[in-house]
Amino acid sequence: MKQELVDRIKSDPDFLKLVSERSRFAWILTIIMLVIYFGFVLIIAFDPSFLGTPLSEGSVTTIGIPIGVGVILSAFILTGIYVRRANGEFDELTRRIKAKAKGE
């Protein structure tokens, strides 16, 4: 009985759509975060003087500070984007899959 249920869920078009869209969306966000992070690391490696440039003449704060904060904030923002979509579209698909599995 359990294997039949698993097979039925795995062949459900909503389940296939959920897996496909969720995976694609997660990979897109992952790639964006990796580009941001490794872009920052590459700037540190190849042009550290750029990040050491003061924001204004006589300023102690350098360009690297807001860029570094931006890298950290981008992780929170991308996580929020994922959570928002997961709580909306992905949860709705999951609810429909569960309802079909229960026979509702």
N, C-alpha and C positions, 0 to 999 in steps of 0.2 A: 504493500500500500504506500509506504513512504517513498519508495523509488518511483512509483507511478506519479506521485505528487511532484517530486523533484523534476522528473522528465516533462511533465505538463507545464510547470513553471518555466523551465529552461526553453521550451518551445513557444511560450507566450510572446506575441509580437510586442507587447508593452515591456516585458522583461528585456527582450533583445534591444529595444529602443533605449531603455534605461541604462543598460550596460554600455551601449555604444556611445550615447550622448555624455554620460557621466565620465567615461574614460577619456573621450576626446576633449571635453572641457577641462578636466584635471590636467591633461598633458599640455594643453595650451597655456594654462596658468603656470604650470611648472616651468615651461620654456621661457615665459616672460620673466619669471623670478630669476631663473638662471642667467638670463641675458643681463638683467639689472645687476645681480650680484657679481658675476664674473666680469662685467664691464667695469664695475667699481674696482675690483681686484686688479684688472689689467691696467687701469689708470694708475693705481698705486705702484704697480711694477714698472711701467714704462714711462710715466710722466709724473712722478711724485711732486715735482715743483709746481705743477698746475694746482694740485690740491692744497699746496702750501701757500698759494697766493692769497693775500689778505682781501677781505670783502671790500674794504675801502682803505684809503691811505691812512696809516696810523692805527688801523684796526688790529686787534689781537686775534679776532676770529677769522679763520681762513675759509676758502671756498669748500674745503673738504668737510667741514662740519655740517653745513646744510645738506650737502650731497649724501654724507653718511646717514644723517637722520632720514633723508628721503629713501635710502635703501631699506632702512628698518621699517619706516611707515608703509612702504610699498608691500612688504610682506603682510602687514595687518590689513591693508586695503584689499589685496588679492584674496586673503582668507575670508574677509567679509563678503566679497563678491561671490565666492564659492558657496558660503553658508546661505546667502540670500537665495541663490538659485536652487541649492539643495533643499531648503525649507519650502520652496514653492513648487517648482516643476518636478523635481526628483521625488519629493514626498508624495505628490499627487500620483505619479506613476506607481510608486511603491504601494500606495493605498489601493489602487485599482488592481494591481497584481495580487495583493493579499485577498481582496474581495473575491476575485475569480477563483483563487485557490480554495477558499472556504465554500465556494459554490453559491455566493450571493448574487 
